[in-house]
Amino acid sequence: MSRYERMFERLRARGEGAFGAFVMLGDPDLGTSASILDALVGGGADMLEVGIPFSDPVADGPVIQAAAVRALAGGVRPAHCFALLADFRERHPEMPVGILTYANLVIAQGHDNSHRFYRLAAEAGVDSVLVADVPLFEAAPFLASARAAGVAPVLIAAPNTPPETLAGIASEGAGYTYCVARAGVTGADEEVRFDAPLLKALAALGAPPPVLGFGISKPRHVRLALAAGAAGIISGSAIVRLIADNPSDPAAAVRAFAAEMKAATLPAGAQ
């Protein structure tokens, strides 16, 4: 079983949903980034999703874009990120870790059908890669490279995804299915809507467990997402904003947030 499979099985047995946390690697710097990853684990995160700083992250809103700009200005590059993840894996051998990235960064590692990027990810202990700007009909080379390296290719599903595309996402994806909670880019919203029919359709197709992202920033969002049928959620912009707003001790801030969000994934009597 993969780390994702073990994690979801463990949580199902306890009646819990998965709390996933996203951060931009290297923000505000590599050393602090390592402590933030540890703090998220300490706060109760069940899975981590991380970004590699990129100049044009088209799926991300201003908060995460600003984090990428800060990391790039500090000289953080993909090689630093892979080293950071390898060190994290030594400290946390069972924590599922996925990269959310963009096609340019994958292809820039070499013109061999993206094999090198996925090999580097696997060597760093990464479990999955989601290439946010590659639709399913263009994903074949990325899927092949992921499978060759033993990395799960995570795919995105949305409420307006056509049924035939959903079937392909269900059959080709692995690890989990990233379900967007609303249209647009990432961001911490007051209100988000959850599409129960999308989650039911994915379940009927046997897709990897659906995890909702985009706008998840409050415990209320977590409870609503799980009630709609999600296996878990991923919160990103809210965490990245906490890092920017708490420069003296970002690790403490994100640990407290993670504990609050994780508590919302517990069965009602355990919260």
PyMOL commands that set and color helices and strands:
alter all, ss='L'
color gray80, all
select helices_A, chain A and resi 3-14+30-43+62-73+78-91+103-107+115-123+136-138+140-149+163-172+196-204+219-228+237-245+250-263+268-270
alter helices_A, ss='H'
color red, helices_A
select strands_A, chain A and resi 18-24+47-51+97-101+128-131+152-153+155-157+177-180+210-213+232-235
alter strands_A, ss='S'
color yellow, strands_A
deselect
rebuild
show_as cartoon
